[in-house]
């Protein structure tokens, strides 16, 4: 009985060490990809809003409503910070843990 448990534990540990990627690593990679996408979107929206700022054609009329695309782009770029800051904090913790792991 003891040899069966020892063999099973050794096999499971070896399989995890060889081919297993921890769940934290997967979530960290997904978080970094989402952070990159949000930072790109924020930069593009900010530059679009700044580009259209001086133009008087920034006001479009659609279905009786006046939409100012400049203000909407700037507002969305500003509101993206709500999602960016926690992901940035998580990224900083990830980097700090990897540096401490190396040292």
C-alpha positions, 0 to 999 in steps of 0.5 A: 500500500505504501509503495502504491501511494509513493509511486502515485505521488512521484508520478503526479509530481513528475508530470506536474513538474515536466508539463504543468504550467501553473494556473497563476502563470496562465492568469498572469499571461492573460492579464498582461495581454489584456493590459497591453490591449487596453493601453493601446486602445487608450493611446489610440483614443487619446490621439484621435481625440487630440487630432479632432480637437481643433476641427469644427467638423467633430460634431456629427448629427445622427438620428436627431442626436448630436454626437461629439466624437471628440468628447466621446473618444476622450471620455472613453480614453479617460475611463479606460484607466479604471481597468488599466490601473489594477492590471498595472498593479498586478503586472508590477507584482508579477515582475517583483515576484519574478525578480525575487524568485531569481535572486 
